[in-house]
């Protein structure tokens, strides 16, 4: 199993795709079955669930039948709800201007400065200048929720506007983001999952367990990309940008496999 398909990541991906739509906590035995389908053994499931519980992402509970299980915490649900707008986007991003995050953290709280930088980078912000971070304006709401949840909102001011120069915007974005590194991540997704899509396109049947396995692995690879890639308008990107192709591949796999995978996941109705 690759580092990207680590057990903890796959468990989060499972809850994002299916687990949060379950009528109650997902039983531990069911988690072991469902993660086993993508190559995770029972001890790894149990240890990963424990870590996610300590991080406040999963909360223990009992099913209607009294079995021990785990559900998402309210904070984790908010993270997934925010992420849905990126992960499951169905249209190319539009040019809606920019949001700037300007922060100042006292030297006595330098650890919060590091946390702010890492969180903004993880949300897709680029660096326009020291202490000045930039992203497409549509990322504002999710960023606000994230910083409030972490207690970092008191250190940040947001501004919304347009880039007026002097450097042309198409050149400036190459300073704000490492577009070559982002393109490599898209190419890696295509190398791994485009061939999977081709196989499904040649099939007429969609067995639930196979659909579940291929969908969960594709989603586990894909869900990180809309955070590494801020979703710049096409006019600001290099020609033949692989992000457009990887988005097409993921959307096609999503449409073909998710609902069939829900049957294997034990959901009576596919997620909405």
N, C-alpha and C positions, 0 to 999 in steps of 0.2 A: 504494500500500500504506500502511495506517495505521501510526502509530508502534507500536501494540500488536502488529501483525503484522510487526515488524522481522525481518530474516533470522536474527539470533542467537536471538531468541525462538522462531521457527518451528523452528530446528534442535533446540533443547532440547525443544520440544514433540514433534517427530518421534521423538527418542530415547525420550521418556517413553511415547509411544503404541506405537511399533513397533521402533525401532532396538535397544533393549536386549534384545529377544527374538530378535534375529538370531543365527545360530550362531557368528559371529565378527565381526571389524571390518566396518563397512559401507563398501564401496568408495567412493572419492571420486566416481567416475562415477555411481554409484547415488544418492549424495546429491544430485548436480546434477540428475539426472532427477526425483527425488522432490520436491525443493524447487522445481524448475521448474514442477511441477504446481500450486503455490500462488503462482506469480508471482515467484519469486526467481531472478535470473539467475546464471550460473556464476561471474562474478567476485565477486559478493556472497556466494555460498556459500563460496568459497575463503577470502575474507578473514574471514568470520565464524567458520569452522572454526579458522583460525589464532588468532583471539582466544580462542576457547573452549579451545584447546589451551594457550595461555599462562596461562589462569586455572585450569588443572588439571582441567577438566571432561571433556575428551576426550583420549585417548591414542592415538598412531599405532600401526598394526600392519599385518600382511599377511593377506590372505585365504588360504584353502587353495589357491587358484589363483595366489597370489603378487601379487595386486593390492594397491596401497596403499589403506588405509582407516583408519577411526577407530572406536574403541569408547569407552564410558563409563569413566571412572576409577572406582575403588572408592568414592571420596568422593561422586562424582556419583550413583552407584547408590544409596548410602545416602540422599541427598537425595530421590531419586525414590521410593524405597521408603517413606520417611517421608511424603512428600506424597500417596501413593496413598490413605491413610486419609481424607484430606480431599477430594481431587479426585474420587474415585470413591465417596464415601459414598452409601449407598443408603437410609438412614433419617434422619429428622430428628434433630438433636442432642437429647440428654437432659440434664436438670439433674443434673450429677455434682459440683457444688461448684466451687470456684475454686482456682487455683494462683496464688500470689504470688511474684514475683521481686523480691528486694531486693538492690541492688548498691551497692558502694562502691569507687570507683576513685581511686587517689592522683592528685593534681594533676599530678604529673610524667608521668602516663600518660593525660592527658585525651583523647587520640585514641581510646583503648580505650573510654572512657566514651561517646564519640559512636558508636562502632561497636556497643556494647552497646544503646544506645537504638534505633539504626536496625534492628538485627537483631530485637529484641523487637517493635518496631512491625511489622516485616515478617512476623513469625510470628503476628500478630493480637492482641498484647497491647495493652491500654489502660492509661492512666495514672491510677492511683488517688491518688497523691501524689508529690511529688518523690522520685525514687529508688525508688518502689514501683510495680511494674507488675502488672497483673492479667489473667487469661485463664481461660476454662473449663478445668477440671482435666485434661481429656483431651489438652490440648496439651503436657502436661509432658514426655512421652518425646521427642517431636520437638524440643522446645526444648533439652532436655538434650543430645541428640546434636549439635545445631547449635552450642551454646556450647562443647562439648568439642572439636569439630572446629576451631573458631576459636581455641582456647586461651584462652577467656574464662571458663571455669567457676570459676576461682579467685576471681573477683570477685563471685560471685552466690550467694545463699542462696535456696532455694525453701521455700515453706510451702504447705500445703494446708488449706482450711477453708471456712467459710460466711460470708456477709455478714449481720451482725446489726443493722445500722442505725447511726445513727439515721435517715438518709434511706432511704425505701423503695427496695429494689433496682431496681425498674422505673424509678425516677427517677435513681438513682445511675449506671446504665449509660449514660445520656445524657451524663454528665460524663466517663465513662471512655472512651467512643468517640464519634466523629462519625457517628451513625447516618444522618443525612441524606446525607452524602457516600457512605457505603456503599450506601445505597438507589439513589443515582444510578448507581453502577456496575452494579448489578443491572438497572436499567431500560435502560442502554445495551446490555447483553448481550441482553436481550429484544428490543430494537429491531432488533438486528443478526441474531439467530439464530432467533427464534420464527417468522418468516416462512419461513426455510429449512426448519424442521420441518414447517410446514404444506404446503409443496410436496412433501416426501417422503411425507407422510401420504396425499397424493392419487395417489401412484405405486405401481405394483405391482412394477416392476423396481428393481434396485439396482446400477447399473453400478459396477464397482470404482473406476475413476478418479474419477468424480464423488463417490462415497461418501468416498473418501480425502480429496479436496479439502475438501468441506464439513465432514467430521469434524475434520480437522487445524485448520482455521480456527476451528471452534467450541471445540475443546479449547484452542487458543492464547488465545482470549478468556477461557474459563472458568477455566483453572488458576490464574489470579491471584486470582480472587474468593474462594476459600476461605481465602486468607491476609489479604485486606483485611477480610473478614467473619469474626469469630471463631466464628460459629455459636452464637449465644445461644439459650437455650430460647425457644419461641414466646411463652410468657407474659411475657417481658421485652421483647418487640418491639412496635412500633406495629401497629395493625390493617392488614391487607392488605399485609404486609411482602413486597416483591417478591422477596426471596431464595428464598422457597418456590417461586414460579413459575419463576424462572430455573433452579433445581435440577431441576424437573420437565422443562423444555425440554432441559437438557443431558443428563439421564439418557435421555430418549427418543431424542435424536440418537446418543448412545453405543450404545444397544441396536440401533438401526437400521443404523448406518453402520460401526462399528468393524471388525467381522469382514470385511465386504466390502472395506473399505479395506486390510485386511491382505493381500488378494490382490494389489492393485496394488503394495503395498509389498514384495512378493516373499516373504512368509512362508508356508511350506507349511502351518503350523498357526496359527490365530488365537492371539493372546496370551491367557494364562490370566487 
